[in-house]
Amino acid sequence: RPRGHAAPRKPKNRIMIRSKTTFVLGHGAAAELHFPGPADTLERIAAALDFSRASANQMTRDTAAILRHVGKLAERTGRSEEHLYRAAQRIHQAAKVGRTIEGVIDQNDDDPLVEAFGKLALAVFTLQSEQRSSVRATPQHQGGLPLQTGDYWLLELGRLISAGLPRSQLERGLSDIAIVSFTYDRSVEHVLPYVLSTAYGMTLQEAQRMVAGKLKVFHPLGSVGRLPWQTGDGPDVEWGNEAAWNIAALSAHIRTAGQAMKDRAALGALRSAVAASSRIVFLGFDFAPAALDLMVDGSLSHNPELVIAAPGLVGANRAAAIRMLKRKTGVERDDRLIVGEGRCLDLLKDYTLLLES
């Protein structure tokens, strides 16, 4: 090297999320995108399955949407429509004392048609909820994002992933992130390619291929199907297409927690991703014991950092959730636990420096 010339500097690692991070999404996060919560969903399903009103020429739009698929469901189950209607009536009655449609399905596990009809209703209303949410099918203008005007945690997540991350390190950056969604919609998968396309000047198709190939997205309880560009063998459906012809097939990919626990391959992949993360960020998660059991099998030995936004949990429920999370993960140090006071959006904004560290 010539005298007086300093050695060339190595390029700094500019990846903004520098730690392996898992984001766990619950109904509280979905609510900020204007998706209905579990109680509202159960109430709406119960009302739609009141077929006595349909026979009295008082059929609601929701009832009509479900009835369109009963014939196909009868073919798939090999049972008569009359049997299916009896199962629907059972759901309608059980909903009076139930908390969620998943709970109603589990309570009536002696009748497989209750499960089939309950999942059909879930698929119909999930696609309707996608269509009515703040996430749009396509951007309102060229080069934009498929979001209504406003500020959302989903956009902030995209900023956290992409801001300051060189295009040459994008694949590595995506590989360090895992998304675990306990809702049936496909918000992250749908929106993130648009964010990457905008941030890096790549085509939407290039961004979709990168997300499909590098970002780990888990739906432990299933989803309402693949987006058409996603890889896999299951049925696909466009975002928010509530009139999809294959809803009966899509509904078969929704699972209860008990069914998810029996899928050893998927369960192992999920738990491995969580165990490999040095930081776990809970966004609107309700800390249901069955959901925690799916993610963590025994204590996590590496003492991960836990960051929580749970605006729906207050008082005794909040304290119980934190205590249960500590016990399940094995995290005992208070400096490894951060609980935000606001929305999921507020947490991602207020703790940007932490999440990038």
C-alpha positions as CSV (number, residue, x, y, z in Angstrom):
1,R,0.0,0.0,0.0
2,P,1.5,3.5,-0.9
3,R,2.8,5.4,2.2
4,G,0.2,7.8,3.6
5,H,-2.8,5.9,2.2
6,A,-5.2,4.4,4.7
7,A,-6.5,0.9,4.3
8,P,-9.9,0.9,2.5
9,R,-12.8,0.7,4.9
10,K,-15.0,-2.3,4.9
11,P,-18.6,-1.4,4.1
12,K,-20.7,-1.1,7.2
13,N,-23.5,-3.6,7.8
14,R,-26.5,-1.3,7.1
15,I,-29.2,-3.9,7.7
16,M,-31.8,-2.1,9.8
17,I,-33.2,-5.1,11.6
18,R,-29.9,-6.5,12.7
19,S,-31.2,-9.3,15.0
20,K,-33.2,-12.4,14.0
21,T,-36.7,-11.3,14.8
22,T,-40.1,-13.0,14.8
23,F,-43.2,-10.8,14.6
24,V,-46.3,-12.6,16.1
25,L,-49.5,-11.1,14.8
26,G,-52.8,-11.5,16.5
27,H,-56.4,-10.1,16.2
28,G,-55.3,-6.8,17.9
29,A,-53.0,-6.1,14.9
30,A,-55.7,-7.1,12.5
31,A,-58.1,-4.7,14.2
32,E,-55.8,-1.8,13.4
33,L,-56.3,-2.6,9.8
34,H,-60.1,-2.7,10.4
35,F,-60.6,-6.4,10.5
36,P,-63.4,-7.6,12.9
37,G,-62.4,-9.3,16.1
38,P,-63.3,-12.9,17.1
39,A,-66.4,-11.9,19.1
40,D,-67.8,-9.8,16.1
41,T,-67.0,-12.6,13.7
42,L,-68.8,-15.2,15.9
43,E,-71.8,-12.9,16.2
44,R,-72.0,-12.3,12.5
45,I,-71.6,-16.0,11.6
46,A,-74.3,-16.9,14.1
47,A,-76.7,-14.4,12.5
48,A,-75.9,-15.6,9.0
49,L,-76.6,-19.2,10.0
50,D,-80.1,-18.4,11.2
51,F,-81.7,-20.0,8.2
52,S,-85.2,-19.6,9.7
53,R,-85.1,-16.0,8.6
54,A,-84.1,-17.1,5.1
55,S,-87.2,-19.3,4.8
56,A,-89.3,-16.3,5.9
57,N,-88.0,-14.3,2.9
58,Q,-85.8,-12.2,5.2
59,M,-82.5,-13.5,3.9
60,T,-79.5,-11.3,4.7
61,R,-76.6,-10.7,2.4
62,D,-74.4,-12.7,4.7
63,T,-76.8,-15.7,4.7
64,A,-77.0,-15.6,0.9
65,A,-73.2,-15.5,0.6
66,I,-72.9,-18.7,2.6
67,L,-75.8,-20.5,1.0
68,R,-74.1,-20.1,-2.4
69,H,-71.5,-22.7,-1.3
70,V,-73.6,-25.2,0.5
71,G,-74.0,-27.4,-2.5
72,K,-70.2,-27.6,-3.1
73,L,-69.6,-28.3,0.6
74,A,-72.2,-31.2,0.4
75,E,-70.2,-32.7,-2.4
76,R,-66.9,-32.4,-0.5
77,T,-68.3,-33.9,2.7
78,G,-70.4,-36.5,1.0
79,R,-73.4,-35.5,3.1
80,S,-76.8,-34.1,2.2
81,E,-77.5,-30.4,2.4
82,E,-80.1,-31.2,5.1
83,H,-77.4,-32.6,7.3
84,L,-75.4,-29.5,6.7
85,Y,-78.3,-27.2,7.7
86,R,-78.7,-29.1,10.9
87,A,-75.0,-28.5,11.7
88,A,-75.4,-24.8,10.9
89,Q,-78.3,-24.6,13.4
90,R,-76.1,-26.2,16.0
91,I,-73.5,-23.5,15.4
92,H,-76.2,-20.8,15.6
93,Q,-77.3,-22.2,19.0
94,A,-73.9,-22.8,20.5
95,A,-72.8,-19.3,19.6
96,K,-75.0,-17.9,22.3
97,V,-72.6,-19.2,24.9
98,G,-69.4,-19.3,22.9
99,R,-66.6,-16.8,22.7
100,T,-65.2,-17.6,19.2
101,I,-66.2,-19.7,16.2
102,E,-63.1,-21.8,16.8
103,G,-64.3,-22.5,20.3
104,V,-67.7,-23.5,19.0
105,I,-66.1,-25.9,16.5
106,D,-64.0,-27.5,19.2
107,Q,-66.9,-27.9,21.6
108,N,-68.9,-29.8,19.0
109,D,-66.1,-32.0,17.8
110,D,-68.5,-35.0,17.8
111,D,-70.1,-33.7,14.6
112,P,-67.6,-33.1,11.7
113,L,-70.2,-31.2,9.8
114,V,-70.1,-28.4,12.4
115,E,-66.4,-28.1,11.7
116,A,-67.0,-28.1,7.9
117,F,-69.7,-25.5,8.1
118,G,-67.9,-23.3,10.6
119,K,-64.8,-23.2,8.5
120,L,-66.9,-22.5,5.4
121,A,-68.4,-19.4,7.2
122,L,-64.9,-18.4,8.4
123,A,-63.6,-18.5,4.8
124,V,-66.5,-16.4,3.5
125,F,-66.2,-13.8,6.1
126,T,-62.4,-13.6,6.0
127,L,-62.5,-12.8,2.3
128,Q,-65.3,-10.3,2.9
129,S,-63.2,-8.8,5.7
130,E,-60.2,-8.5,3.4
131,Q,-62.3,-6.6,0.9
132,R,-63.6,-4.2,3.6
133,S,-60.4,-3.7,5.4
134,S,-57.9,-0.8,5.1
135,V,-55.8,-3.1,2.8
136,R,-56.9,-2.7,-0.8
137,A,-56.6,-5.2,-3.7
138,T,-54.5,-2.8,-5.7
139,P,-53.0,0.7,-5.1
140,Q,-55.3,3.7,-5.9
141,H,-52.6,5.1,-8.1
142,Q,-49.5,3.8,-10.0
143,G,-46.5,3.3,-7.8
144,G,-48.5,3.5,-4.6
145,L,-49.3,1.0,-1.9
146,P,-52.5,-1.0,-1.5
147,L,-53.6,0.8,1.6
148,Q,-56.3,3.3,2.4
149,T,-55.0,6.8,3.4
150,G,-53.7,6.6,6.9
151,D,-50.8,5.3,9.0
152,Y,-50.7,1.6,9.8
153,W,-48.4,-0.8,11.6
154,L,-48.2,-2.8,8.4
155,L,-46.6,0.1,6.6
156,E,-44.3,0.8,9.5
157,L,-43.2,-2.9,9.4
158,G,-42.3,-2.5,5.8
159,R,-40.3,0.6,6.6
160,L,-38.4,-1.2,9.4
161,I,-37.5,-4.0,7.0
162,S,-36.5,-1.9,4.0
163,A,-35.2,1.5,5.3
164,G,-31.4,1.6,5.0
165,L,-31.2,-1.9,3.8
166,P,-29.1,-2.1,0.6
167,R,-30.6,-4.0,-2.3
168,S,-27.5,-6.3,-2.3
169,Q,-28.4,-7.5,1.2
170,L,-32.2,-7.6,0.9
171,E,-32.4,-11.4,0.6
172,R,-30.3,-11.8,3.8
173,G,-32.4,-9.2,5.6
174,L,-35.6,-11.0,4.7
175,S,-34.2,-14.3,5.8
176,D,-33.6,-12.9,9.3
177,I,-37.3,-12.2,9.7
178,A,-40.2,-14.5,10.5
179,I,-43.9,-13.6,10.6
180,V,-46.3,-15.7,12.6
181,S,-49.9,-14.8,11.9
182,F,-52.8,-16.1,14.0
183,T,-55.3,-14.6,11.7
184,Y,-56.6,-16.1,8.4
185,D,-56.0,-13.1,6.2
186,R,-52.9,-12.5,4.0
187,S,-52.2,-8.8,4.8
188,V,-48.4,-9.1,5.2
189,E,-47.9,-11.3,2.1
190,H,-50.1,-9.0,0.0
191,V,-48.7,-5.6,1.1
192,L,-45.0,-6.2,1.6
193,P,-44.1,-6.9,-2.1
194,Y,-45.5,-3.5,-2.9
195,V,-43.3,-1.9,-0.2
196,L,-40.2,-3.6,-1.6
197,S,-41.1,-2.7,-5.2
198,T,-41.5,1.0,-4.1
199,A,-38.3,1.0,-2.0
200,Y,-36.0,-0.8,-4.5
201,G,-37.4,0.0,-7.9
202,M,-38.0,-3.6,-8.7
203,T,-41.1,-4.9,-10.5
204,L,-43.9,-6.2,-8.3
205,Q,-43.4,-9.7,-9.7
206,E,-39.7,-9.6,-8.7
207,A,-40.7,-8.4,-5.2
208,Q,-43.3,-11.2,-4.9
209,R,-40.8,-13.8,-5.9
210,M,-38.3,-12.5,-3.3
211,V,-41.0,-12.5,-0.5
212,A,-42.1,-16.0,-1.5
213,G,-38.5,-17.3,-1.5
214,K,-36.9,-15.6,1.5
215,L,-39.5,-14.4,4.0
216,K,-40.8,-17.0,6.5
217,V,-44.5,-16.5,7.0
218,F,-46.4,-19.0,9.2
219,H,-50.1,-19.3,9.6
220,P,-50.4,-21.9,12.4
221,L,-54.2,-21.9,12.1
222,G,-54.2,-21.8,8.4
223,S,-55.3,-19.1,6.1
224,V,-58.0,-18.5,3.5
225,G,-55.7,-19.8,0.8
226,R,-52.7,-18.8,-1.2
227,L,-52.5,-15.5,-3.0
228,P,-52.3,-16.4,-6.8
229,W,-48.5,-15.5,-6.9
230,Q,-47.5,-17.6,-3.9
231,T,-45.9,-21.0,-4.3
232,G,-47.6,-24.2,-3.0
233,D,-50.1,-26.8,-4.0
234,G,-53.2,-25.5,-2.1
235,P,-56.1,-23.5,-3.6
236,D,-55.5,-19.8,-4.3
237,V,-57.7,-16.8,-4.3
238,E,-57.2,-13.1,-5.0
239,W,-57.2,-10.6,-2.2
240,G,-60.7,-9.9,-0.9
241,N,-62.5,-12.0,-3.6
242,E,-65.6,-12.8,-1.6
243,A,-67.3,-14.3,-4.7
244,A,-64.5,-16.9,-5.2
245,W,-65.9,-20.1,-6.7
246,N,-63.6,-22.4,-4.6
247,I,-64.4,-21.2,-1.1
248,A,-65.4,-24.7,0.0
249,A,-61.9,-25.9,-1.0
250,L,-60.3,-22.8,0.7
251,S,-62.1,-23.5,3.9
252,A,-60.5,-26.9,4.3
253,H,-57.1,-25.1,4.9
254,I,-58.4,-23.5,8.1
255,R,-57.3,-25.4,11.2
256,T,-58.1,-25.6,14.8
257,A,-55.3,-25.4,17.4
258,G,-55.6,-29.2,18.0
259,Q,-55.3,-29.9,14.3
260,A,-52.3,-27.6,14.0
261,M,-50.6,-29.5,16.9
262,K,-50.8,-32.7,14.9
263,D,-49.0,-31.3,11.9
264,R,-45.5,-32.2,13.1
265,A,-43.6,-30.9,10.0
266,A,-45.3,-27.4,10.1
267,L,-45.0,-27.3,13.9
268,G,-41.3,-28.1,13.9
269,A,-40.6,-25.4,11.3
270,L,-42.6,-22.8,13.3
271,R,-40.9,-23.7,16.6
272,S,-37.4,-23.7,15.0
273,A,-38.0,-20.2,13.6
274,V,-39.1,-18.9,17.0
275,A,-36.3,-20.6,18.8
276,A,-33.7,-19.0,16.4
277,S,-35.0,-15.5,17.1
278,S,-33.2,-13.2,19.5
279,R,-36.2,-10.9,19.6
280,I,-39.9,-11.8,19.5
281,V,-42.3,-9.0,18.9
282,F,-46.0,-9.6,19.8
283,L,-48.4,-7.3,17.9
284,G,-52.0,-7.5,19.2
285,F,-51.5,-11.1,20.3
286,D,-54.1,-12.4,22.9
287,F,-51.7,-14.9,24.6
288,A,-54.1,-17.8,24.4
289,P,-52.4,-20.8,26.0
290,A,-53.1,-23.0,22.9
291,A,-51.4,-20.5,20.6
292,L,-48.3,-20.2,22.8
293,D,-48.1,-24.0,22.9
294,L,-47.9,-24.0,19.1
295,M,-44.9,-21.6,19.1
296,V,-42.9,-22.8,22.1
297,D,-42.3,-26.4,23.2
298,G,-40.7,-25.9,26.6
299,S,-38.6,-22.9,27.7
300,L,-36.4,-21.0,25.2
301,S,-32.9,-21.5,26.5
302,H,-31.4,-18.4,24.8
303,N,-33.4,-15.8,26.8
304,P,-34.8,-13.8,23.8
305,E,-36.0,-10.2,24.1
306,L,-39.8,-9.9,24.2
307,V,-41.5,-6.8,22.9
308,I,-45.2,-6.6,23.4
309,A,-48.0,-4.4,22.1
310,A,-51.3,-5.7,23.5
311,P,-53.7,-2.7,23.7
312,G,-56.7,-5.0,24.2
313,L,-55.2,-6.6,27.3
314,V,-55.8,-4.6,30.5
315,G,-55.8,-5.1,34.3
316,A,-55.6,-8.7,35.6
317,N,-55.7,-10.2,32.1
318,R,-52.6,-8.2,31.1
319,A,-50.7,-9.2,34.3
320,A,-51.7,-12.9,33.8
321,A,-50.6,-12.8,30.1
322,I,-47.2,-11.4,30.9
323,R,-46.7,-14.0,33.7
324,M,-47.7,-16.8,31.4
325,L,-45.4,-15.6,28.7
326,K,-42.4,-15.4,31.0
327,R,-43.1,-18.9,32.3
328,K,-43.6,-20.4,28.8
329,T,-40.5,-18.8,27.3
330,G,-38.3,-19.1,30.4
331,V,-37.5,-15.4,30.3
332,E,-37.0,-14.2,33.8
333,R,-35.0,-10.9,33.5
334,D,-37.1,-7.9,33.5
335,D,-34.7,-6.1,31.1
336,R,-35.6,-8.7,28.4
337,L,-39.3,-7.7,28.5
338,I,-40.7,-4.5,27.0
339,V,-44.5,-3.8,27.1
340,G,-45.7,-0.9,25.0
341,E,-48.7,1.2,26.2
342,G,-50.3,2.0,22.9
343,R,-51.3,0.5,19.6
344,C,-49.2,-1.9,17.5
345,L,-48.3,1.1,15.2
346,D,-47.2,3.1,18.3
347,L,-44.9,0.3,19.4
348,L,-43.1,0.0,16.1
349,K,-42.6,3.7,15.9
350,D,-41.7,4.3,19.6
351,Y,-39.2,1.4,19.6
352,T,-37.6,1.8,16.2
353,L,-34.1,2.1,17.5
354,L,-34.5,-1.0,19.6
355,L,-36.0,-3.0,16.8
356,E,-33.1,-2.0,14.5
357,S,-30.4,-2.8,17.1
